[in-house]
Amino acid sequence: MHLADHPARRRLSAALDNLAITFRDTNAHPDEHNCECHWGSSEELSLLKTPNVELEPDLLRRTWQSWSWTDHAAVLRRILPQFATALVAGRAQPLFGLEEAGYCFAHGCWQQWPDDQAGPVREFLHAWWVQSLTDPDAIVPAHQVFAMCAEASGTLGPWLADWEEQTGPLSDRRLAEAVAEWERDLLGDSLPWSVSWYEHDEEEMRAELVAWLLGHAAARLRESGAPTDLQHRIRLLGLTGPDRWSDPHWPDHSY
């Protein structure tokens, strides 16, 4: 199969096109404002109130990273087509992790938008997530896309369900890569990304992720021939206290 014919890539391209159509002609609220010292100039603010004008990359970054908008949903709708394209291309440039982009989605409360707006956003997130699992040329690592989608939606279930449906060798490798990135934090009883949106429960998310890793992922890693030490890291998540620390496979780095 030629990469140009990759189904996940076609799906993502269609989702991006749909975002562009859905949110064409949108703009920030006419009375929207932000701090000139910390965000930008009045001239830059006027661009957010003008539809269909592409923002410079630095202005786009400052816009989605700001939580100071009076109508965050309107600002998110205004930048969504360009923002989504930047995310997929790996040009979002968060300060710490890609979950920060998820905070922007969550703060815009996109899941409460009318169906003809929320639907295209949901499809974009799923299309990007599946593409990160199945496209060998995906730019953004799958574990980062996962964290972003989790924070954008406040839930893990839909993204874990997608992962279960994608059962090919590449998706299996993405799982092993994600576990390698996550195991240190998880064994330290922390979530592997930061939760800053107040409606999201960090401990609940961690518990759900650990349960999925102990259930679905453990068997899948074993069947796909993942490194033995990685499989032991998953097993250790099912132990607590001294049983975990005294296990011969407990890693030698501290938590």
N, C-alpha and C positions, 0 to 999 in steps of 0.2 A: 504493500500500500504506500503510495506517495504521501508525504507529510501534508501536502496541500489538500489531500482527500481525507485527512484524519477527521473522524466524526465529531470528536470533542472540540476540535478547533473550529469546525464549521458551526457547531452549536454556539460556541462562545462568540464568534463573529456575528452571528445572527442576534445574539442577546445584546451585544454592544450597539448594533444598528437599531435595535428596538428602543434602547435607552435614548439614543440620539433623537429618534422620532417622537417618543413619548414626552421628553422634556425640552423639546425645541420650543423656543419663544418664552421660556420661563425666565424669571428674574427675581432678585431679592426684593423685599418689601420696599416701597418708595421711601419710607421713613427709617429704614435700617441704618444703623450706625455702629461704629467700633472705635476703639481708642487709636488715635493717630500715632501715639508714641509706641504702642506695642503691636499694632496690626499693620497699618498702612495709611496712605494719604487719602484725602477726599477724592482725588482724581481716580485712585484705584477703586475706591468704594463705588464710584459712579459706574465703573465697568460691571460690577455685580448687578447693578440696576438696569443694565442694558443687555437684552437677550442676544444670544448667538454670537457673542464676541469671545474669542479664545483668550484665555488669561495666560500671562507669562508663568513659567513653571514655579518661580518663587512665590508669586502672588497666589497661585493655586494652592501651594503648600501651606502658606500662612492662613488661607481661607479655611481649608478643611481642618487644620489643627486648632483653630480658635473655637472656644466654647462660649464666646461672649456675644453671640448674635441674639437679638431679641426675637427673631423668627428663624430659628436654625433650620427648620424644615424647608422654608422657601430658599434659603441659601444653598442647602444640599441639593434641592431640585435644580437650581440654577447651574451648579457645577458638575452634576452627576455624569453626564456623557464624557466630559473631559477627564474628570476624576477617575472614572472606571477605566478608561483607556490608559491613564498613567499608572494605575495599580497593576494592570495586567502586564504592562511593559516594564515593571520594576522601577518606575521613576517617581514613586510616591515620597520617598526619602523621609520616613518617620524618624523621630529622635531616638527611639529605643526599639520598639518592635512594631510589626504591622498591625497588631491589635489596636494601635492608636487610630488607624483608619476605621476600624470597627466601631470605636467610640463615636466617631463622627456620624456613622450611619445610625447607631443607637440613639444618639442625642437628637437626631432628626425625626425619631419615632416613625420611620418609614413603614413599619408594619401596620400602622393605624391609618395610612393614606388610603384613598379610594382604590378599589381593586385594579382599576386600569392603570394605576401608578405603582402600587405595591407589587403587582404581579411581575412587571418587567424587572424590578429590582431583585425580587426573589429569584427569578430565572437567571439573571446575570450572576448572582452569587453561586448558585448551583452549577451553572455552566463553567464558571471559572474554577471552582473547586474540582469538578470532574476532570477538566482539562489539566489541572496541576497534577492529577493522579495518573493520567493516561497518555499525555503527550510528551514524548521524549525531549522535545524542544521547549517545554514550559520554562519560563524565565524565573518565576518566583517559586521557591521551595514549597512543597505541599504543606509542611507543618506550619509555615507562616500564613498561608492562605487559610488553613484550618482555624488558626487563632483569630484571624480577621473575621471570618464568617461567624465564629462562635460569639465574638463580641458584638458583631453587627446585629445578630438575631437574639442573643441572650440564651441560646440553647445549643446543645451538642447533638441531640437526636437526629435531626435531618442530615447532618454532615457525616455522622457515623453510619447512617443507613446508606448513604451514597457510597461510602468506602466499602461496605459489605457487598454492594452490587458490583463494584469494580474488582474483579478477581484475577486479572492478568498478572504476569510477572512484573511489569513495571509498577503497578499499584502495590504489589507485595513489597517491592524494593522501597517504594515511598513509605510504606508502613515501617520497615526496618529503620529507615533514615529518621523518621519521626520519633520512634522509640529511643534511638540513640541520642537525639536532641533532648528528649523529655525526661529520661530516666533519672538524671541527677536531681531535678526538682521534685519529681514525684516521690522518689525514695526519701527526700527530705520533707515530705508531707506538704508540698507546695504545688500550686498549679504552675505549669511551665510558661505562663504568660501573665501579664499584669491585668487585673480587672479594676477598671476605674469608673465604670458606669454603675451608679448606685443601685440600680434595679437588678444587677446580676450578682448571684450568690457564688462566690469563689469556691467555698468548700463543697457546695452541691455540684458544681461543675467538675471539681477534682474527683469526687466520689464516683460520678457517672463515667468519667474517662477511665479511672482505674478499673471499675467493674467491666467495662468493655474490653480493656486490655487483657484482663484476667480471663475473660470469657472468649470472645471472638478472636482477638488478636493473638493470644498465646498459641492457640491451635494453628492459626494461619502461619505464624512465624515458624512453627515447628515443621509444618508440611512444606513450606517453601524453602527450607534449608537455611534459615537465618543463623548467624553465628550463635554458638551455644551460650556464650557469656551474655548475649543480649536476651536470650530466652530465660536465663536465670534472673536477670534484672526484673523481668515481668513476674516471675514466680515470687520474688521477694516482696513485691507489692501486696501479695496476699498474706504476708506475715506482719506481725506487730511486735514492738518492744524488743526484748532480748532475743526472741526467735529470729528476728530479722538481722539484728546486729551481729549475732554470734554465728550466723550461717557462714559456711566456708566460702560461699560465693559473694559475700558482702563486699562491695568495692572498697578499695583502700583509700579513696578520697573521702574527706569529711563532709558533713551536711550541716 
